């Protein structure tokens, strides 16, 4: 089977989406969450895979090592809304997950999250990353991932990022929408990629206290070592290398894993324009990011 032509973006209730994330909409909206489910929510390229593997190791590193050695991460932590060629339906994978708790990934903006997650009061871990590194990472991902819309060149891509014409919509709306939710919802832990890069051990501690887990110092060290970028990059169960729609010859999924790679992509003029636009878009939010550490 050939990979079909790249999909078009369209407006879906005010958010840019493609058919690969709306095609199973009713079923996804009717997903039956459980109180002990853990939803990992992010705008694409914010560190979803990193945090997914951290949680997977925290819960199952000791109890299910054979599952981690034989089942790829994208099946251990299903991507709820995906329905695309060569990829198993995220909803079906989530429905049939044998683990307890179930770890489930989503890129949905807060207003699209299936209502059962709120009704069941499931825990949610949201991960956000600074906009400049996001844009760069998303650009390279869209180049290599054949089910993403055609990215075009970097300069036009950056303009579209600023306009929110990306799959899952505007980064600005996504990160601020979830940030507002966090102010009133105690079961939501809001993490930053930059904090994770600065001190992974500290962020593992924070996750443990949010989730009510007590890991020994040795267990925490083991998690930290296994999720190091260089380790994960070469770990076939955790680097997406089994996913057929991605062409690693164009760009690897685990690309650089750095804070500040935007400096290798933004021109001085692009950076000035971006900063000015950013100030206006984020003016009303108390959310702060670091673009270098
Ligand atoms: S996706 O497709 O939305 O699920 O992508 P996501 O996993 O959110 O983001 C991919 C970027 O995260 C980087 N990454 C890491 N950085 C540091 N350490 C670890 N362990 C790690 N794992 C993934 C990955 O390299 C992508 O960022 P870039 O900047 O493109 O390298």
Boltz pocket constraint, residues with backbone or C-beta under 6 A from the ligand:
constraints:
  - pocket:
      binder: B
      contacts: [[A, 42], [A, 43], [A, 44], [A, 45], [A, 46], [A, 47], [A, 48], [A, 49], [A, 50], [A, 133], [A, 136], [A, 137], [A, 138], [A, 140], [A, 141], [A, 227], [A, 228], [A, 229], [A, 232], [A, 252], [A, 253], [A, 254], [A, 255], [A, 256], [A, 257], [A, 258], [A, 261]]
      max_distance: 6.0
